[in-house]
Amino acid sequence: MLPPAAHPANPPAAARGHLGSRLVWLVLFSLPLAVVITATTLNPDPAGHGTHTQLGLPPCGFLETTGLPCPGCGLTTCFSHMVRLEIVGAAAANPFGVALFLVTFFTIPIAGWGMIRGLPVMDTLERLHFEKVVVLLAASSTVVWLIRLATTIF
């Protein structure tokens, strides 16, 4: 067992409180919070995609051009379902979006804690194995998109 001073939750005073780390934590807190708050203001599109147009954004160019969903098709709809705890609707819109929403949502308290405590960002992300989370998200996004393409084409 590590002595209290060397425990990862209690970094040395020199490692805590760095202004740069607190600013990074602030960004990692604010952006996901803005995404979640925005999702609460949107009504999920019954088509399973297109909810983002409520923000004044254009329809998906990839979908309009090819008739096939892009990897991001349905993510905004999924998030707007997830904030309402409508998991079935969220998964129907974009199954990958469920995992992405959960990572987005849980980034908020982690970043808040890091900002309050002044934890070093990279050390904390390393301890949380965030690189593995990113790889898993990228892989699952690709797999889900390929499955969606296959089911649309065939």
Secondary structure, DSSP 8 states (H G I E B T S, - for coil): ---GGGSTTS--TTTS--HHHHHHHHHHHHHHHHHHHHHHHS---TTSS-GGGGGT----HHHHHHSS--TTTTHHHHHHHHTTT-HHHHHHH-HHHHHHHHHHHHHHHHHHHHHHHT--HHHHHHHTTHHHHHHHHHHHHHHHHHHHHHHHH-
